[in-house]
Amino acid sequence: MSIFSGLFHSRDKPGNRSGGTLGFLFGNTTSGKPVNERTAMQTSAVYACVRILSESIAGLPLHVYRYTRDGGKERTAAHPLYRILHDEPNPEMTSFVFRETLMAHLLLWGNAYAQIIRNGNGQVIALYPLLPNKMDVSRNRAGELIYTYYRDWEESGGRPKQGGATLRRDEVLHIPGLGFDGLIGYSPIAMAKNAIGISLATEEYGASFFANGANPGGVLEHPGVIKDIGRVKDSWNAVYQGSGNAHRIAVLEEGMKFQQIGIPPEEAQFLETRKFQVNEIARIFRVPPHMVGDLEKSSFSNIEQQSLEFVKYTLDPWVIRWEQSLQQSLLLPSEKASLFIRFNLDGLLRGDYQSRMNGYAVGRQNGWLSANDIRELEDMNRIPSEEGGDLYLVNGNMLPLSQAGNFYEEEASENAGTNAGR
């Protein structure tokens, strides 16, 4: 460590930097709407994308494996970490809820944190989620990463950055997203604040439009002079404003006329803007539009392919990020050479019933799948070995190329011997 101490001291503090000022990260957007992780979730497209990805990661089977001597792998259900990851990371949460929570943090803040509770032997006995907006990552004098968890505004009595608890690197499970320094991820919401701000603005415009009875603003024209303009305006709004008063018949007195001056939604391309922003937000999270309810460009012939691409190009990078962070933080140094942690994506990659059966038939006929291998993939009970459940069969008309013609040569040799005997 002393050799590189100068290097570590010279490094900047890890941080979520995106241009030098916090105003670039958050605050008002060009649409005028303030955007942060919590207001972004009020957008239906953002909520749908976060929910889909969080539930997908949380629903995947997660196991601890051990390398075998023959180069294979086997589950190690007896390992203490197996129950924590597969069943319940702490007495208050299931594995599904824990992973769903951390994945939502990762998608919104760009980082996911959990406190690691260990026993005297250094083994993990519990994991507790930590809110990313309360976490500060820095370095101590030795250049080592330290995590300080602060109380929020209410917990600290209006004194932020007070009463923080400092945790060592081995006490925190940190899953960073895409970032500039490789240590801290930056918030996808901050990076896409203008796109989300437009979506929030269009939703507010639509809500205001229907709140006004689905009628744009206008003016009341009077041929004379109105002494109490406020009274006339208030009486008009009291009777005709609001969606509950839509399509009511207006009665105008004293030659008054109503002149509409608002821009109709179709001319302002209101619906087209809302559709585009759904695709824009889906693009941010790399979620196929049909998974957030936009079926305009989906069909029966391509929707299955889009679902498989979702697993390959969207989920798989997140899965690898999770697996490597779990292995780095939770496994003991002495265990990393023999143990590893894996999600199982097979269930999401399975095709329809006919496609699976055709694939199983090919594997069975070519000898690389047994009946029990297939039954396990279909979540069925095994056939006892004595009844042939573990047999690997090969078509009789297939043989190695080196043995091609052996039967002909043996038959020719036998015929030659018979003729010589005569």
matplotlib code that plots the C-alpha trace (Angstrom):
import matplotlib.pyplot as plt

x = [0.0, 2.9, 4.1, 0.9, 0.0, 0.9, -1.3, -4.3, -3.8, -3.7, -7.0, -10.1, -12.9, -15.3, -18.5, -21.5, -20.2, -21.8, -20.4, -19.2, -22.3, -25.3, -27.5, -26.6, -27.6, -31.0, -33.2, -35.5, -35.3, -35.8, -39.5, -39.6, -40.4, -38.1, -36.9, -35.3, -35.6, -38.9, -40.7, -39.5, -41.4, -44.6, -44.2, -45.9, -43.2, -40.4, -42.4, -43.1, -39.5, -38.2, -40.8, -40.2, -36.4, -36.6, -39.1, -37.2, -34.0, -35.8, -37.6, -34.6, -33.3, -30.1, -27.8, -24.3, -22.2, -19.0, -16.5, -16.2, -13.0, -14.1, -14.6, -18.3, -20.4, -22.8, -25.1, -23.9, -27.2, -25.4, -23.3, -24.7, -24.6, -27.0, -29.9, -29.3, -29.3, -31.9, -34.4, -34.1, -31.2, -32.5, -35.4, -37.5, -37.2, -37.5, -34.9, -37.3, -38.1, -34.4, -33.3, -36.3, -35.4, -31.7, -32.4, -34.8, -32.1, -29.7, -32.0, -32.9, -29.8, -27.2, -25.9, -27.2, -25.9, -26.5, -24.9, -23.1, -23.5, -20.8, -20.1, -16.8, -15.5, -16.2, -19.2, -22.2, -25.2, -27.5, -27.8, -29.8, -30.5, -29.2, -30.7, -28.3, -29.2, -27.9, -24.6, -21.3, -18.3, -14.8, -11.3, -9.5, -5.8, -4.6, -6.5, -9.1, -12.7, -15.0, -18.8, -20.5, -24.3, -26.0, -29.3, -31.9, -33.2, -35.9, -33.7, -30.9, -33.2, -32.6, -28.9, -27.8, -24.5, -24.7, -24.7, -23.3, -22.0, -18.8, -18.6, -15.5, -15.4, -16.0, -19.1, -20.9, -22.3, -22.0, -23.4, -22.4, -24.0, -22.4, -20.0, -17.1, -14.6, -15.6, -16.4, -19.6, -22.4, -24.2, -28.0, -29.9, -32.6, -30.1, -28.7, -32.2, -33.8, -35.0, -36.7, -38.5, -39.3, -41.1, -43.1, -44.0, -45.0, -47.2, -48.9, -49.6, -50.9, -53.3, -54.5, -55.0, -56.8, -59.3, -59.6, -60.9, -63.6, -61.5, -61.9, -58.9, -58.9, -60.9, -62.3, -65.8, -66.6, -69.1, -70.5, -70.5, -68.4, -68.3, -68.0, -67.1, -64.9, -63.8, -67.4, -68.2, -65.1, -65.7, -69.3, -68.4, -65.7, -68.0, -70.6, -68.5, -64.9, -63.9, -64.4, -67.6, -69.1, -68.1, -70.6, -73.0, -75.0, -73.7, -76.2, -74.8, -76.6, -76.4, -74.9, -71.8, -69.8, -67.3, -64.2, -61.9, -58.2, -56.5, -54.6, -56.4, -54.4, -54.2, -52.6, -50.1, -49.4, -50.1, -50.8, -47.9, -45.6, -46.8, -46.2, -42.8, -41.8, -42.9, -40.4, -37.8, -37.9, -38.1, -34.9, -33.2, -33.7, -33.4, -36.8, -38.8, -41.8, -44.3, -43.3, -44.5, -47.8, -46.8, -47.8, -47.9, -44.8, -45.2, -46.8, -47.4, -44.4, -41.8, -42.9, -41.2, -38.0, -38.2, -38.7, -35.6, -33.6, -34.7, -33.1, -29.9, -29.3, -31.1, -31.1, -27.9, -25.6, -27.4, -27.2, -23.4, -23.0, -25.0, -23.1, -19.6, -20.5, -22.0, -18.9, -16.5, -18.2, -19.8, -17.4, -14.4, -10.9, -10.4, -13.7, -13.4, -11.3, -13.9, -17.3, -19.2, -22.7, -25.0, -28.5, -30.4, -31.8, -32.9, -36.6, -36.7, -34.9, -37.2, -39.3, -42.8, -43.7, -43.2, -39.8, -38.7, -39.8, -38.0, -34.8, -35.1, -35.6, -32.4, -30.4, -31.9, -31.2, -27.6, -26.7, -26.1, -29.4, -30.8, -34.4, -33.7, -31.8, -34.9, -37.3, -35.2, -35.4, -39.2, -39.3, -40.5, -39.6, -36.6, -36.9, -34.9, -31.5, -32.3, -35.2, -33.0, -33.5, -29.8, -29.0, -27.5, -28.7, -27.4, -29.0, -27.8, -27.1, -24.5, -20.9, -17.5, -16.0, -12.9, -15.1, -16.9, -16.4, -15.3, -18.3, -17.7, -14.0, -14.9, -17.5, -15.1, -12.5, -14.9, -16.0, -12.4, -11.7, -14.7, -13.7, -10.2, -11.5, -13.4]
y = [0.0, 2.4, 2.1, 3.5, 5.9, 8.9, 7.8, 7.3, 10.6, 12.4, 11.0, 13.1, 12.1, 9.8, 11.6, 11.9, 14.7, 15.6, 19.0, 20.8, 22.2, 20.6, 22.8, 20.7, 17.6, 18.6, 21.6, 23.2, 21.9, 23.7, 22.8, 24.6, 21.5, 20.5, 16.9, 14.6, 10.9, 11.3, 13.6, 11.5, 8.5, 10.5, 10.0, 6.8, 5.8, 6.2, 4.3, 1.5, 1.1, 1.1, -1.4, -3.7, -3.8, -4.0, -6.9, -8.7, -8.7, -9.5, -12.5, -14.2, -17.3, -16.4, -19.1, -19.7, -22.3, -24.1, -25.3, -29.0, -30.9, -32.1, -28.5, -28.3, -26.5, -27.4, -25.4, -25.0, -24.7, -25.3, -22.1, -19.3, -16.8, -19.1, -18.6, -14.8, -14.3, -16.8, -16.5, -13.5, -11.1, -9.8, -10.7, -7.8, -8.5, -11.3, -11.7, -10.4, -7.2, -6.6, -7.0, -5.0, -2.1, -2.0, -2.2, 0.7, 2.7, 1.7, 2.9, 6.2, 7.3, 5.3, 3.6, 0.9, 0.4, -2.1, -2.5, -5.9, -7.4, -10.1, -12.5, -13.1, -15.3, -12.5, -14.4, -12.4, -12.9, -10.0, -7.3, -4.0, -1.5, 2.1, 5.1, 6.5, 10.1, 9.8, 8.2, 10.0, 8.2, 9.5, 8.4, 8.3, 9.4, 6.0, 6.4, 3.7, 4.1, 4.9, 5.3, 7.9, 7.4, 10.7, 11.3, 13.2, 16.6, 15.5, 12.9, 15.4, 18.2, 20.4, 20.0, 18.0, 16.2, 15.8, 12.5, 10.4, 6.8, 5.8, 2.4, 0.6, -0.8, -4.4, -3.2, -2.0, -3.7, -1.1, -1.7, 1.3, 2.2, 3.8, 6.6, 8.7, 7.4, 3.7, 4.0, 6.1, 5.9, 9.0, 9.3, 8.3, 10.7, 13.6, 12.8, 12.7, 15.4, 17.4, 14.4, 13.6, 17.3, 17.4, 14.4, 16.0, 19.2, 17.5, 15.5, 18.7, 20.4, 17.5, 17.5, 21.3, 20.9, 18.4, 20.4, 23.3, 21.1, 20.1, 23.6, 26.0, 29.5, 32.2, 35.7, 37.0, 40.0, 42.6, 45.3, 47.8, 48.5, 46.0, 47.5, 44.4, 42.2, 39.9, 39.0, 38.1, 36.0, 34.2, 33.5, 32.1, 29.8, 28.7, 27.4, 26.2, 25.4, 21.9, 18.5, 18.0, 21.0, 20.0, 20.3, 22.5, 25.0, 28.5, 31.4, 34.8, 38.0, 41.6, 40.7, 39.0, 36.6, 33.9, 34.0, 30.9, 31.9, 28.6, 26.3, 23.0, 20.0, 18.4, 21.6, 21.6, 17.9, 17.1, 13.4, 13.0, 14.6, 12.3, 9.2, 10.4, 11.0, 7.4, 6.1, 8.6, 7.4, 3.7, 4.4, 5.8, 2.6, 0.4, -1.1, -2.3, 0.1, -2.8, -3.6, -0.2, -0.4, 1.1, -1.6, 0.7, -0.9, -4.4, -7.4, -11.1, -12.0, -9.7, -9.3, -12.6, -11.5, -8.2, -10.0, -12.1, -9.0, -7.4, -10.3, -10.2, -6.5, -5.0, -7.5, -9.3, -6.2, -5.5, -9.1, -9.1, -5.9, -7.4, -10.8, -9.2, -6.7, -9.5, -11.7, -8.8, -7.7, -10.8, -13.6, -14.0, -13.7, -17.4, -18.3, -16.4, -19.1, -21.8, -20.1, -17.8, -16.2, -16.5, -15.5, -18.0, -16.4, -19.7, -19.1, -15.8, -17.2, -20.1, -20.0, -21.3, -24.9, -26.2, -24.6, -26.0, -29.5, -29.3, -28.2, -31.0, -33.5, -32.4, -32.6, -36.0, -37.5, -36.2, -37.5, -34.2, -34.2, -37.0, -37.5, -36.1, -33.1, -32.2, -32.8, -30.5, -27.7, -28.1, -28.2, -31.8, -34.7, -36.8, -40.4, -42.9, -43.8, -47.5, -46.7, -44.9, -41.3, -40.5, -42.4, -40.4, -41.9, -41.4, -42.2, -45.5, -44.2, -41.7, -42.7, -40.9, -40.1, -42.2, -45.3, -44.7, -47.7, -50.1, -52.3, -52.6, -53.5, -56.1, -57.7, -57.7, -59.4, -62.1, -62.7, -63.1, -65.6, -67.6, -67.7, -68.8, -71.7, -73.0]
z = [0.0, 0.8, -2.8, -4.2, -1.3, -3.3, -6.2, -4.0, -2.1, -5.5, -6.6, -6.4, -4.0, -5.7, -6.7, -8.9, -11.1, -14.4, -15.3, -12.3, -10.7, -9.0, -11.1, -14.1, -12.3, -11.0, -10.6, -13.2, -16.7, -20.0, -19.7, -16.3, -14.3, -11.4, -11.9, -9.3, -8.4, -6.6, -9.1, -12.0, -10.5, -11.0, -14.7, -15.7, -18.2, -15.6, -13.0, -15.5, -16.6, -13.0, -11.9, -14.9, -14.4, -10.6, -10.6, -13.3, -11.4, -8.1, -9.7, -11.1, -9.2, -7.4, -6.2, -4.8, -6.7, -6.1, -8.7, -8.9, -9.6, -13.0, -14.1, -13.5, -10.9, -8.1, -5.8, -2.2, -0.3, 2.9, 2.6, 4.9, 2.0, 0.0, 2.3, 2.6, -1.2, -2.1, 0.8, 3.2, 3.5, 6.9, 9.2, 7.8, 4.0, 1.5, -1.2, -3.8, -1.9, -1.1, -4.7, -6.0, -3.6, -4.5, -8.2, -8.0, -6.2, -9.0, -11.7, -10.1, -8.3, -10.3, -7.1, -4.8, -1.2, 1.5, 4.9, 5.4, 8.9, 9.5, 12.3, 14.1, 11.2, 8.7, 7.1, 6.0, 8.3, 7.1, 4.4, 4.9, 2.2, 2.5, 0.7, -1.9, -1.2, 2.4, 1.4, 0.9, -0.5, 0.2, 1.0, 4.3, 4.8, 3.7, 0.4, 1.2, 0.3, 3.2, 3.2, 5.5, 6.0, 7.1, 8.6, 6.5, 7.2, 9.7, 11.4, 11.9, 13.3, 10.2, 10.3, 7.2, 7.2, 11.0, 12.9, 10.1, 10.6, 8.8, 7.3, 5.9, 2.4, 3.6, 5.5, 2.4, -0.6, -3.4, -6.9, -9.0, -12.3, -15.3, -14.0, -14.8, -12.3, -12.2, -8.5, -8.3, -10.8, -12.0, -11.9, -15.1, -14.0, -13.8, -17.2, -18.8, -16.8, -19.8, -21.4, -18.1, -17.6, -20.9, -19.9, -16.6, -18.4, -20.9, -18.2, -16.2, -19.3, -20.0, -16.4, -16.6, -19.9, -18.5, -15.2, -17.3, -18.8, -21.8, -23.1, -23.8, -22.4, -23.9, -23.4, -22.7, -24.9, -23.7, -26.0, -23.1, -20.0, -17.2, -13.8, -11.8, -14.1, -11.2, -10.4, -14.0, -14.3, -11.0, -11.8, -15.2, -13.8, -10.9, -13.4, -16.4, -15.3, -14.4, -16.0, -14.0, -15.8, -19.3, -22.1, -20.0, -22.0, -21.5, -21.1, -22.1, -21.3, -22.4, -25.7, -24.3, -26.5, -25.7, -27.9, -27.7, -28.0, -26.8, -29.1, -29.6, -28.3, -31.8, -33.2, -30.4, -31.1, -27.5, -28.0, -30.3, -27.8, -25.0, -27.3, -28.2, -24.6, -23.6, -26.2, -25.1, -21.5, -22.6, -24.6, -21.5, -19.6, -22.7, -22.2, -25.3, -25.8, -25.8, -22.2, -21.0, -22.9, -26.3, -28.8, -31.9, -33.5, -32.0, -33.7, -33.0, -35.2, -33.5, -29.9, -28.8, -30.4, -28.7, -25.3, -26.0, -26.9, -23.6, -21.7, -23.8, -24.2, -21.2, -18.3, -19.0, -18.4, -15.1, -14.1, -14.7, -12.7, -9.8, -9.9, -9.9, -7.1, -4.9, -5.4, -4.7, -1.5, 0.0, -0.6, 1.7, 0.0, 0.7, -1.0, -4.2, -5.9, -5.3, -5.0, -7.3, -7.4, -10.4, -11.5, -13.6, -16.9, -18.4, -17.5, -19.4, -22.4, -22.9, -26.1, -26.6, -25.8, -29.4, -29.7, -26.4, -27.3, -30.6, -28.9, -26.3, -29.0, -30.8, -27.5, -26.6, -30.0, -30.1, -26.7, -24.8, -22.8, -20.7, -19.7, -16.3, -17.8, -19.7, -16.8, -14.6, -17.2, -17.2, -13.4, -13.3, -10.9, -11.9, -13.2, -11.1, -12.6, -12.6, -14.9, -17.4, -16.3, -16.6, -19.8, -22.7, -26.1, -29.6, -32.9, -34.2, -37.7, -36.4, -35.8, -35.7, -39.1, -38.3, -38.1, -41.4, -43.7, -40.9, -41.3, -45.0, -44.5, -41.9, -44.1, -47.1, -45.0, -43.8, -47.4, -48.5, -45.8, -46.7, -50.4, -49.5, -47.4, -50.4]

ax = plt.figure().add_subplot(projection="3d")
ax.plot(x, y, z, "-o")
ax.set_aspect("equal")
plt.show()
